[in-house]
Structure formats: C-alpha cells, structure tokens
Amino acid sequence: MLGLFVENVENKIICECGNKTVAEAMRIFAATDLPYKKAKKLVTGCNQTCCMAPLMNLYKMVKGETPLDFDRIAFLLEQREKFLHMP
C-alpha cells in the first residue's frame, strides 16, 4: 500500500510552470550540485514562489539534509493546490 502512495505522490505535478512531476524534480535535484535557488530553475523554469515549499523540502530530502518524507510532500502539494484555487 505504501508503494502505491509513494508512486501517486511521485506522479503529482510539483510545479505548474515547469510541468514537472515530483519524480522528475527528484531526478533533476539528484543530478546537480547547484544550490537550491539555481536547481529550482532547472525544475520550474521560472522565478515564481507558488511551489517553493514543496520544492525546497524535496530538494533538502534529495540532498540528504532531511529524511525522505512523501507524506510531507503530499501535504505541501495539497496546501499549494488549496492556495492556488482560493476564491
């Protein structure tokens, strides 16, 4: 069951601007030695802050600064969606 949850989170779009999934962002972050601000642009292609919380957390997880926590990423993506679609 956990595998399905992780796969579901990995397939979610983490940034609308770059149209990248969580899994794609993880691969990009893992393949670069750039600091977060520059690595973020590889994923997003923009300077927007709408996806900052999930992206920064994912970056820290991929770089080993914090434990890998897909529950946290799912929560942050959900919060971002609520914020973006507020009336």
GROMACS elastic network, one bead per residue, 0.5 to 0.9 nm:
[ bonds ]
;  ai    aj funct       b0    kb
    1     4     6  0.53226   500
    1     5     6  0.65319   500
    1     6     6  0.88664   500
    2     5     6  0.50418   500
    2     6     6  0.61796   500
    2     7     6  0.85328   500
    3     6     6  0.51404   500
    3     7     6  0.60615   500
    3     8     6  0.84970   500
    4     7     6  0.50259   500
    4     8     6  0.60283   500
    4     9     6  0.86326   500
    5     8     6  0.50359   500
    5     9     6  0.62691   500
    5    10     6  0.85940   500
    5    70     6  0.83365   500
    5    71     6  0.88276   500
    6     9     6  0.51388   500
    6    10     6  0.60502   500
    6    11     6  0.86300   500
    6    70     6  0.64104   500
    6    71     6  0.85339   500
    7    11     6  0.62219   500
    7    12     6  0.88642   500
    7    23     6  0.87430   500
    8    11     6  0.52972   500
    8    12     6  0.66101   500
    9    12     6  0.53029   500
    9    13     6  0.86821   500
    9    21     6  0.86490   500
    9    22     6  0.68927   500
    9    23     6  0.83209   500
    9    70     6  0.68245   500
    9    71     6  0.84600   500
    9    73     6  0.76182   500
    9    74     6  0.61271   500
   10    13     6  0.82351   500
   10    14     6  0.89667   500
   10    21     6  0.64305   500
   10    24     6  0.81243   500
   10    26     6  0.87867   500
   10    70     6  0.84038   500
   11    14     6  0.88458   500
   11    21     6  0.54838   500
   11    22     6  0.61793   500
   11    23     6  0.64806   500
   11    24     6  0.86522   500
   12    20     6  0.83209   500
   12    21     6  0.52422   500
   12    22     6  0.59673   500
   12    23     6  0.82584   500
   12    74     6  0.86372   500
   12    77     6  0.83634   500
   13    16     6  0.66568   500
   13    18     6  0.89709   500
   13    19     6  0.62968   500
   13    20     6  0.55147   500
   13    22     6  0.62039   500
   13    23     6  0.89978   500
   13    77     6  0.85529   500
   14    18     6  0.85536   500
   14    19     6  0.74818   500
   14    20     6  0.60461   500
   14    21     6  0.52770   500
   14    22     6  0.54242   500
   14    25     6  0.77174   500
   14    43     6  0.89639   500
   14    44     6  0.88587   500
   14    51     6  0.68046   500
   14    54     6  0.71888   500
   14    55     6  0.71345   500
   14    77     6  0.69341   500
   15    18     6  0.56059   500
   15    19     6  0.56003   500
   15    20     6  0.58350   500
   15    21     6  0.73030   500
   15    22     6  0.85707   500
   15    43     6  0.76607   500
   15    44     6  0.60987   500
   15    50     6  0.80512   500
   15    51     6  0.58762   500
   15    55     6  0.82111   500
   16    20     6  0.72691   500
   16    44     6  0.78172   500
   16    50     6  0.89686   500
   16    51     6  0.82971   500
   17    20     6  0.81441   500
   17    43     6  0.88388   500
   17    44     6  0.56760   500
   17    45     6  0.68933   500
   17    46     6  0.68844   500
   17    48     6  0.83539   500
   18    21     6  0.89628   500
   18    41     6  0.87250   500
   18    42     6  0.84625   500
   18    43     6  0.59712   500
   18    45     6  0.56672   500
   18    46     6  0.76175   500
   19    43     6  0.83714   500
   19    44     6  0.74812   500
   20    23     6  0.80801   500
   20    24     6  0.59134   500
   20    25     6  0.64232   500
   20    43     6  0.65754   500
   20    44     6  0.74211   500
   21    24     6  0.51430   500
   21    25     6  0.62009   500
   21    26     6  0.85653   500
   22    25     6  0.50964   500
   22    26     6  0.61212   500
   22    27     6  0.87396   500
   22    55     6  0.85762   500
   22    58     6  0.81294   500
   22    73     6  0.87188   500
   23    26     6  0.50439   500
   23    27     6  0.63494   500
   23    28     6  0.87417   500
   24    27     6  0.51583   500
   24    28     6  0.62564   500
   24    29     6  0.86443   500
   24    43     6  0.80519   500
   25    28     6  0.50644   500
   25    29     6  0.60583   500
   25    30     6  0.84435   500
   25    40     6  0.86706   500
   25    42     6  0.85752   500
   25    43     6  0.58797   500
   25    44     6  0.89542   500
   25    55     6  0.80601   500
   25    58     6  0.81139   500
   25    59     6  0.83330   500
   26    29     6  0.51798   500
   26    30     6  0.60057   500
   26    31     6  0.85574   500
   26    58     6  0.71446   500
   26    59     6  0.73699   500
   26    61     6  0.89598   500
   26    62     6  0.64231   500
   27    30     6  0.51119   500
   27    31     6  0.61429   500
   27    32     6  0.88727   500
   27    62     6  0.87361   500
   28    31     6  0.52167   500
   28    32     6  0.65071   500
   28    39     6  0.77603   500
   28    42     6  0.72816   500
   28    43     6  0.70137   500
   29    32     6  0.55183   500
   29    33     6  0.78726   500
   29    34     6  0.83146   500
   29    36     6  0.85026   500
   29    39     6  0.64942   500
   29    40     6  0.82086   500
   29    42     6  0.85504   500
   29    43     6  0.83188   500
   29    58     6  0.85610   500
   29    59     6  0.62313   500
   29    62     6  0.66922   500
   29    63     6  0.76349   500
   30    33     6  0.79390   500
   30    59     6  0.84317   500
   30    62     6  0.62024   500
   30    63     6  0.69884   500
   32    35     6  0.85340   500
   32    39     6  0.71206   500
   33    39     6  0.80997   500
   34    37     6  0.79877   500
   34    38     6  0.59978   500
   34    39     6  0.54685   500
   35    38     6  0.57484   500
   35    39     6  0.60115   500
   35    40     6  0.84738   500
   36    40     6  0.57530   500
   36    41     6  0.86590   500
   36    55     6  0.89386   500
   36    56     6  0.71120   500
   36    59     6  0.68590   500
   36    60     6  0.85106   500
   37    40     6  0.52918   500
   37    41     6  0.68730   500
   37    56     6  0.89250   500
   38    41     6  0.53467   500
   38    42     6  0.69481   500
   39    42     6  0.51948   500
   39    43     6  0.68723   500
   39    44     6  0.89073   500
   39    59     6  0.85389   500
   40    43     6  0.52421   500
   40    44     6  0.60270   500
   40    45     6  0.77084   500
   40    46     6  0.83410   500
   40    47     6  0.86297   500
   40    52     6  0.86245   500
   40    55     6  0.73111   500
   40    56     6  0.81092   500
   40    59     6  0.84360   500
   41    46     6  0.58701   500
   41    47     6  0.71858   500
   42    45     6  0.58307   500
   42    46     6  0.86935   500
   43    46     6  0.85453   500
   43    55     6  0.88787   500
   44    47     6  0.77844   500
   44    48     6  0.83000   500
   44    51     6  0.87570   500
   46    49     6  0.88623   500
   48    51     6  0.74939   500
   48    52     6  0.79711   500
   49    52     6  0.50346   500
   49    53     6  0.82953   500
   50    53     6  0.79674   500
   50    80     6  0.70009   500
   50    83     6  0.86591   500
   50    84     6  0.78030   500
   51    54     6  0.59141   500
   51    55     6  0.60427   500
   51    56     6  0.84277   500
   51    76     6  0.88033   500
   51    77     6  0.79753   500
   51    80     6  0.68696   500
   52    55     6  0.52056   500
   52    56     6  0.57682   500
   52    57     6  0.83441   500
   53    56     6  0.53739   500
   53    57     6  0.61403   500
   53    58     6  0.85216   500
   53    73     6  0.87723   500
   53    76     6  0.66527   500
   53    77     6  0.84712   500
   53    80     6  0.83707   500
   54    57     6  0.52222   500
   54    58     6  0.60190   500
   54    59     6  0.85445   500
   54    72     6  0.82174   500
   54    73     6  0.56900   500
   54    74     6  0.83206   500
   54    75     6  0.86130   500
   54    76     6  0.53671   500
   54    77     6  0.62382   500
   54    80     6  0.82783   500
   55    58     6  0.50468   500
   55    59     6  0.60259   500
   55    60     6  0.86274   500
   55    73     6  0.84733   500
   56    59     6  0.50471   500
   56    60     6  0.62739   500
   56    61     6  0.86316   500
   57    60     6  0.52022   500
   57    61     6  0.62100   500
   57    62     6  0.86860   500
   57    66     6  0.81179   500
   57    72     6  0.82929   500
   57    73     6  0.72758   500
   57    76     6  0.89144   500
   58    62     6  0.60995   500
   58    63     6  0.85045   500
   58    66     6  0.89822   500
   58    68     6  0.79423   500
   58    69     6  0.85606   500
   58    70     6  0.88502   500
   58    73     6  0.70010   500
   59    62     6  0.52000   500
   59    63     6  0.61033   500
   59    64     6  0.85797   500
   59    65     6  0.85491   500
   60    63     6  0.51302   500
   60    64     6  0.61437   500
   60    66     6  0.57457   500
   60    67     6  0.83610   500
   60    68     6  0.86686   500
   61    64     6  0.51339   500
   61    65     6  0.58335   500
   61    67     6  0.56519   500
   61    68     6  0.50280   500
   61    69     6  0.75251   500
   62    65     6  0.76569   500
   62    66     6  0.81559   500
   62    67     6  0.85572   500
   62    68     6  0.72155   500
   63    66     6  0.78843   500
   64    67     6  0.66180   500
   64    68     6  0.78632   500
   66    69     6  0.84305   500
   68    72     6  0.88140   500
   69    72     6  0.54368   500
   69    73     6  0.66686   500
   69    74     6  0.88673   500
   70    74     6  0.60135   500
   70    75     6  0.84598   500
   71    74     6  0.51164   500
   71    75     6  0.61287   500
   71    76     6  0.86495   500
   72    75     6  0.50804   500
   72    76     6  0.61748   500
   72    77     6  0.85943   500
   73    76     6  0.51177   500
   73    77     6  0.61029   500
   73    78     6  0.85274   500
   74    77     6  0.51459   500
   74    78     6  0.61411   500
   74    79     6  0.86569   500
   75    78     6  0.50781   500
   75    79     6  0.62167   500
   75    80     6  0.86361   500
   76    79     6  0.50353   500
   76    80     6  0.61266   500
   76    81     6  0.86330   500
   77    80     6  0.50228   500
   77    81     6  0.62267   500
   77    82     6  0.87153   500
   78    81     6  0.51294   500
   78    82     6  0.63338   500
   78    83     6  0.86934   500
   79    82     6  0.51182   500
   79    83     6  0.61850   500
   79    84     6  0.86253   500
   80    83     6  0.50557   500
   80    84     6  0.60712   500
   80    85     6  0.85852   500
   81    84     6  0.51483   500
   81    85     6  0.61577   500
   81    86     6  0.85830   500
   82    85     6  0.53504   500
   82    86     6  0.61147   500
   83    86     6  0.54132   500
   84    87     6  0.88733   500
